[in-house]
Amino acid sequence: MNYLIKYSPEITIKSRPIRKSLAKQLRGNLGIQLRRLSQDIEIQKCWDHIELTVPASDEHLQHQVEQVLARTQGICFFERVQVRRANTLEEILSHTLPVFQERLDGRTFAVRCRRTGLHAFDSMDVEKFVGSGLVSKTAALGVNLSQPDITVKLELRDDMLYVVEKKIPGLNGFPLGFQDGALSLLSGGFDSSVSSYLAMRRGLITHFCFFNLGGKAHEVAVKEVALYLWMRHGSTHPVKFITVPFEDVVSEILEKVDKSQMGVVLKRMMLRAASHVAQLMKLEAIVTGEAIAQVSSQTLPNLAVIDKVSDLLVLRPLAMMNKQDIIDIAREIGTEEFSAIIPEYCGVISVKPTTRARKHKIEKQESRFDFSILDRALANLVRERIDKLDLDSGAFNSAIRIAVIPGSDDVVLDIRHPDEEEQQPLVLPGHKVEKLPFYKLNTRFVELPRQASYLLYCEQGIMSKLHASYLKDEGYDNVGVYSPNSAI
């Protein structure tokens, strides 16, 4: 099976040197992801597209390839095609007919042909001949050039014919890594998850900064959101997950700052801390999930006062979006379900908040604040490479059982997102497998029979070990990790 990958329009309009650089970055990103699936996938570069050749007999591999292409930045769309040699109109029809014979039953169609090279016929000749042949050899209702039910798309390049089976939309945007890195403030909720995704879609290598206001359970919940986003849209580049302990900062604000000013002061403290982290990591910008006027701290006067504590560029991808638009994107990318159960910890200190903050009033409030507490929080921040949490962070319980093969009494809990689980069901003959998505695990695990033994499973093993460690620390000794390749 072959795939034709068409570049995002934002790539094709660039000057020749920039376009070549962007295309090279995209090919490199695809190479990293596709080599994880199979060494037999071939990538061929062309000026206006990329062509993939995937072993035709492996339908599961083809499905995995399409998932990668649909989630990779810089792709406008891609087409699943059959490639055949054809030199005559008769040969073109004979290769097209098997692909569309059943599909055209009871439907109208139009043939569209794009042709390059020297031929004894032109594109219109191909469309007329193939269209006439399909009418006579199928149960199609006929040709409709203005509003066809199905478009029969053909590409002819010299003597090679590409019959398009299916067209699938891509993410567009720029290839990841073409732009510099940015630090995204991630709380795990709808807004910060979507803003992080939008930054990644624009090609930014997006690191995650988390201000912990809710203890270890909050940290685990936010880490799983970051891991999910990175594995879907950013795994071609290593990024950092930074945790800043902010409980003492919040306590100081509650004690020293007037209630109406607390929200703005907290956001200024977070932006100060984020600027410090970004400068340590040599990052040029900070990404936030703020949308104008969505909450009290996000009015224009308040945002202007908040921004004055940092000289770095603050990007707000959601600035002009409605909440429902944000939730729709969260649903589309798969973060809606677990963002919905994460509490909004920042909201606990918002009591009759100001919507028109003034810089001099906020600074007067901050003069009461003991900034050594903020310094201490920054001194105690933890930086972890997101793809090596279990190896480098020291945050995981070393006593977790890792099973390459489940025991006879083990129940394997498939904690993957339902989309992933449906596309690639886990089947273990002779072993019990249950489904419990990771975003429900912390609340639902307590309901499971305590006498049973459970092994958590996910594709790469990072998420399962994260949750197993948390549950182990919570006193559940009946939990481990199922890792069939023992790579974790």
C-alpha positions in Angstrom: 0.0 0.0 0.0 1.2 3.5 -0.8 0.4 6.9 0.6 0.8 10.3 -0.9 1.4 13.0 1.7 0.6 16.6 0.7 2.3 19.4 2.5 0.5 22.0 4.5 -0.3 25.2 2.4 1.9 27.1 4.9 4.8 25.0 3.7 4.1 25.3 -0.1 3.9 29.1 -0.1 7.3 29.5 1.4 10.4 30.5 -0.5 12.3 27.5 -2.1 15.0 27.3 0.7 12.5 27.5 3.5 10.2 25.1 1.8 13.0 22.6 1.4 13.9 23.0 5.1 10.4 22.5 6.3 9.9 19.4 4.0 13.2 18.0 5.4 12.0 18.5 9.0 8.6 16.8 8.2 10.4 13.8 6.5 12.6 13.5 9.6 9.7 13.6 12.0 7.9 10.9 10.0 11.0 8.8 9.8 11.4 8.8 13.5 7.7 7.7 14.1 7.4 5.2 11.3 10.7 3.4 12.1 9.1 2.6 15.5 6.4 0.7 13.6 8.5 -1.0 10.9 11.8 -0.9 9.2 10.2 -1.9 6.0 8.3 1.4 5.4 10.0 3.4 2.6 9.9 7.2 2.5 10.5 8.9 -0.9 10.8 12.6 -1.2 9.3 14.6 -4.0 9.0 18.4 -4.5 5.3 18.7 -3.9 4.7 15.6 -1.7 6.1 12.7 0.2 5.4 9.1 -0.8 5.3 6.2 1.6 5.4 2.5 0.7 4.0 0.2 3.4 3.9 -3.6 3.2 0.6 -4.4 1.6 -0.1 -7.5 3.5 -0.1 -5.9 7.0 -3.5 -4.2 7.5 -2.7 -3.5 11.2 0.5 -1.7 10.2 -1.4 0.4 7.6 -3.8 1.5 10.3 -0.9 2.5 12.6 0.7 4.4 9.7 -2.5 6.4 9.1 -2.8 7.2 12.8 0.8 8.7 12.6 0.1 10.7 9.5 -3.2 12.1 10.9 -1.4 13.3 14.0 1.8 14.7 12.4 2.1 18.5 12.0 2.8 19.9 8.6 0.5 17.6 6.6 -2.5 19.1 4.8 -3.9 15.7 3.8 -2.8 12.3 2.8 -4.2 9.8 0.3 -4.2 6.0 0.4 -3.4 5.0 -3.2 -2.8 2.0 -5.4 0.1 2.4 -7.7 0.1 0.6 -11.1 2.0 0.9 -14.3 -0.2 2.2 -17.1 0.6 3.5 -20.6 -2.8 3.4 -22.3 -6.3 4.5 -21.5 -7.4 0.9 -21.4 -4.8 0.1 -18.8 -5.9 3.1 -16.7 -9.5 1.9 -16.7 -8.5 -1.7 -15.9 -6.6 -0.5 -12.8 -9.4 1.9 -11.7 -12.3 -0.4 -12.1 -11.5 -2.8 -9.2 -11.1 0.0 -6.7 -14.5 1.6 -7.5 -16.7 -1.1 -8.8 -18.7 -1.7 -5.7 -18.3 1.8 -4.3 -20.2 3.3 -7.2 -23.3 1.2 -6.9 -26.3 3.5 -6.9 -24.2 6.6 -6.8 -23.1 9.4 -9.1 -19.5 10.1 -9.7 -16.9 12.3 -11.5 -13.5 11.4 -12.7 -10.7 13.9 -11.9 -7.2 13.3 -13.4 -4.0 15.1 -12.8 -1.3 14.3 -15.3 2.4 15.0 -15.7 4.8 13.6 -18.3 4.4 12.9 -22.1 1.4 10.9 -23.2 -0.6 10.4 -26.3 -3.7 11.7 -24.5 -4.5 14.6 -22.1 -6.2 14.6 -18.7 -9.6 15.2 -20.2 -9.2 12.2 -22.4 -8.5 10.1 -19.3 -11.6 11.5 -17.5 -13.9 10.8 -20.5 -12.6 7.3 -21.2 -12.5 6.2 -17.6 -15.9 7.8 -16.9 -17.5 6.1 -19.8 -16.0 2.7 -18.9 -17.2 3.0 -15.3 -20.7 3.8 -16.4 -20.9 0.8 -18.6 -19.1 -1.7 -16.2 -20.7 -0.7 -12.8 -24.1 0.0 -11.3 -23.4 3.7 -11.0 -26.3 6.1 -11.5 -24.1 8.1 -13.9 -21.7 11.0 -14.1 -22.3 14.2 -12.2 -19.6 16.8 -12.8 -20.9 19.5 -10.4 -22.0 17.6 -7.3 -20.9 13.9 -7.5 -21.5 11.5 -4.7 -18.0 10.1 -5.3 -14.9 11.6 -6.9 -12.7 9.1 -8.7 -9.3 10.7 -8.3 -6.4 9.6 -10.5 -2.8 10.9 -10.8 -0.7 9.9 -13.8 3.1 10.5 -13.6 4.8 9.3 -16.7 3.8 5.7 -16.9 2.8 5.3 -13.2 -0.9 5.6 -12.3 -2.0 6.5 -8.7 -5.6 5.5 -8.0 -6.7 7.3 -4.8 -8.7 5.0 -2.5 -9.2 7.5 0.3 -8.3 11.0 1.3 -7.7 11.7 5.0 -7.2 15.3 6.5 -4.1 16.1 8.4 -3.3 18.7 11.1 -1.7 21.3 8.8 0.6 23.7 10.7 4.3 23.5 10.7 6.5 20.4 11.3 7.4 20.0 15.0 10.8 21.4 15.7 10.9 23.9 12.9 10.1 26.6 15.5 11.9 27.2 18.7 10.8 25.7 22.0 8.2 27.2 24.3 7.0 26.5 27.9 3.3 25.7 28.3 1.6 26.2 31.6 -0.4 23.0 32.1 -3.0 22.5 34.7 -4.6 19.5 33.0 -7.9 21.3 32.4 -9.6 21.9 29.0 -7.9 25.3 28.3 -4.3 24.5 29.1 -4.5 21.1 27.4 -5.9 22.6 24.2 -3.5 25.5 24.2 -0.6 23.1 24.5 -1.9 21.1 21.6 -2.3 24.2 19.5 1.3 25.3 20.2 2.5 21.9 19.2 0.5 22.1 16.0 2.3 25.2 15.0 5.6 23.4 15.2 6.7 24.5 18.7 8.6 22.0 20.8 6.4 22.4 23.8 7.7 21.7 27.3 5.2 21.5 30.2 5.3 23.5 33.4 2.9 22.4 36.2 2.3 24.4 39.4 1.3 21.9 42.0 -1.6 23.1 44.1 -3.3 19.8 44.8 -0.7 17.3 46.0 0.5 14.1 44.4 -2.9 13.1 42.9 -3.0 16.4 41.1 0.5 15.9 39.8 -0.3 12.4 38.5 -3.4 13.7 36.7 -1.6 16.5 35.0 1.4 14.2 34.1 -1.0 11.9 32.3 -2.4 14.7 30.2 1.1 15.8 29.3 2.1 12.3 28.4 -1.0 11.8 26.3 -0.4 15.0 24.3 3.3 14.2 23.9 2.7 10.6 22.7 0.1 11.7 20.2 1.7 14.9 18.8 5.2 15.5 20.1 7.1 12.2 20.5 9.6 13.0 17.8 11.3 15.4 20.2 12.3 14.9 23.9 10.6 17.5 26.1 10.7 18.3 29.8 8.0 18.2 32.4 8.6 20.7 35.2 6.9 20.6 38.5 6.9 23.7 40.7 5.6 23.1 44.3 3.2 26.1 44.8 1.2 25.2 47.9 3.2 27.5 50.1 3.0 30.3 47.6 -0.8 30.0 47.7 -0.8 29.9 51.5 1.2 33.1 51.6 -1.2 34.8 49.2 -4.2 33.7 51.3 -2.6 35.1 54.4 -1.1 38.4 53.0 -3.2 39.5 50.0 -6.7 41.1 49.9 -9.3 38.7 48.6 -10.3 40.7 45.6 -6.6 40.8 44.4 -5.7 37.2 45.0 -6.4 35.8 41.5 -4.2 38.4 39.8 -1.4 38.1 42.3 -1.4 34.3 41.9 -1.2 34.6 38.1 1.7 37.1 38.4 3.6 34.7 40.7 3.0 31.9 38.3 4.3 34.0 35.4 7.3 35.0 37.4 8.1 31.4 38.1 7.4 30.3 34.5 9.8 33.1 33.2 12.5 31.8 35.5 12.0 28.2 34.3 11.9 29.3 30.6 15.1 31.3 31.0 16.8 28.3 32.6 15.8 26.2 29.6 16.7 29.0 27.1 13.1 29.1 25.8 11.8 32.2 24.1 8.1 32.1 24.9 5.5 31.0 27.5 2.1 29.5 26.4 -1.0 29.8 28.5 -4.6 28.7 28.2 -6.1 32.0 28.9 -9.1 33.3 26.9 -10.2 36.9 27.1 -12.9 37.4 29.8 -13.5 33.7 30.4 -12.8 34.2 34.1 -12.1 37.3 36.2 -8.3 37.1 36.0 -8.5 37.1 32.2 -10.1 40.5 31.5 -7.9 42.8 29.4 -6.9 45.0 32.4 -6.0 42.0 34.5 -4.0 40.3 31.7 -2.1 43.5 31.0 -1.1 43.8 34.7 -0.2 40.1 34.8 2.1 40.4 31.8 4.2 43.2 33.3 6.1 40.8 35.5 7.8 39.1 32.5 9.8 40.3 29.5 9.2 37.0 27.7 6.7 36.6 24.9 3.4 35.2 26.3 1.4 33.3 23.7 -2.3 32.8 24.3 -3.7 30.5 21.5 -7.2 30.5 23.0 -7.4 34.3 23.4 -10.4 34.7 21.0 -12.1 31.4 21.5 -15.4 30.5 23.1 -15.4 27.9 25.8 -17.5 25.5 23.7 -15.0 25.8 20.9 -12.2 24.8 23.3 -14.2 21.9 24.6 -14.9 20.7 21.0 -11.2 20.7 20.3 -10.5 18.8 23.6 -13.1 16.2 22.5 -11.4 16.0 19.1 -7.9 15.4 20.4 -9.1 13.1 23.2 -8.4 15.2 26.3 -12.0 16.1 27.2 -12.8 13.1 29.4 -9.9 13.4 31.8 -9.8 17.2 31.8 -13.4 17.2 32.9 -12.5 15.4 36.2 -9.5 17.6 37.2 -10.5 20.3 39.7 -9.7 23.9 39.0 -7.4 24.5 41.9 -6.7 28.1 41.0 -10.4 28.8 41.6 -10.3 28.1 45.3 -8.8 31.5 46.1 -11.0 33.6 43.9 -13.4 35.5 46.2 -15.1 38.6 44.8 -12.2 39.1 42.4 -11.3 42.3 40.7 -11.8 42.6 37.0 -10.0 45.9 36.6 -6.6 45.4 38.3 -4.3 48.4 38.7 -0.6 47.9 38.7 0.1 50.1 41.7 -2.5 48.4 43.8 -1.3 44.9 42.9 2.3 45.9 43.7 1.2 47.3 47.0 -0.4 43.9 47.8 2.7 42.1 46.7 4.9 44.2 49.0 3.4 42.2 51.8 4.4 38.9 50.2 7.5 37.0 51.4 9.3 36.4 48.0 11.7 34.0 49.7 8.7 31.5 49.5 8.6 31.9 45.7 12.4 31.5 45.6 12.1 28.3 47.7 9.5 26.9 45.3 11.8 27.5 42.4 14.7 26.0 44.2 12.6 22.8 44.7 11.3 22.5 41.2 11.7 19.1 39.5 12.7 18.8 35.8 12.0 15.4 34.2 12.3 14.2 30.6 8.8 13.2 29.8 9.8 10.1 27.9 12.1 8.9 30.7 10.0 9.6 33.8 10.5 6.1 35.1 14.2 6.1 34.5 15.3 9.5 35.7 12.8 11.1 38.0 13.1 9.0 41.1 9.3 9.6 41.5 8.3 6.0 40.9 8.0 3.2 43.4 10.9 0.8 42.8 8.9 -2.1 44.2 6.4 -2.2 41.3 6.1 -5.6 39.7 6.8 -5.7 36.0 5.3 -8.7 34.2 6.3 -9.7 30.6 3.7 -12.5 30.8 0.7 -12.2 33.1 0.3 -14.8 35.8 -2.7 -17.1 35.8 -4.4 -15.1 38.5 -3.7 -11.6 37.1 -6.3 -9.3 35.7 -4.9 -7.1 33.0 -6.3 -3.6 33.0 -6.1 -1.9 29.7 -5.8 1.8 30.7 -5.4 3.3 27.2 -7.7 6.0 25.8 -10.9 4.3 24.3 -9.9 5.5 20.8 -6.6 3.6 21.0 -8.1 0.6 22.6 -10.8 0.3 20.0 -8.3 0.6 17.1 -6.0 -2.0 18.6 -7.8 -4.2 21.1 -5.7 -6.1 23.6 -6.3 -9.8 23.3 -4.5 -12.2 25.6 -5.8 -15.8 25.2 -6.2 -17.4 28.6 -6.0 -14.2 30.5 -8.7 -11.8 31.8 -8.5 -8.3 30.2 -10.7 -5.4 31.5 -10.9 -1.9 30.2 -10.5 1.0 32.6 -9.2 4.3 30.9 -6.4 6.0 32.8 -8.5 9.1 33.4 -10.9 7.1 35.5 -8.3 4.9 37.2 -7.6 6.9 40.3 -11.3 7.1 41.2 -12.5 3.6 40.0 -9.6 1.4 41.2 -10.9 1.6 44.7 -14.1 -0.1 43.6 -12.3 -3.2 42.2 -12.0 -6.4 44.4 -9.0 -5.9 46.7 -8.2 -9.6 46.7 -7.4 -9.7 42.9 -4.1 -8.9 41.3 -4.0 -6.3 38.6 -1.5 -5.4 35.9 -1.9 -2.0 34.1 -1.2 -1.9 30.4 -0.6 0.9 27.9 1.2 1.1 24.6 4.5 2.6 25.7 4.4 1.6 29.4 5.0 5.1 30.8 1.4 5.8 31.7 0.9 2.4 33.3 4.0 2.7 35.5 3.0 6.2 36.5 -0.4 5.1 37.8 0.9 1.8 39.3 3.5 3.8 41.3 0.8 6.2 42.6 -1.6 3.3 43.5 1.3 1.5 45.2 2.1 4.6 47.3 -1.6 4.8 48.2 -1.3 1.3 49.8 -2.5 -0.9 46.9 0.0 -3.8 46.9 -2.1 -5.7 44.3 -1.0 -3.6 41.3 1.8 -4.0 38.8 2.5 -3.3 35.1 2.1 -5.6 32.1 4.9 -4.9 29.7 5.0 -7.5 26.9 8.3 -6.1 25.5 9.8 -5.4 29.0 11.2 -2.1 27.6 10.1 -0.1 30.6 
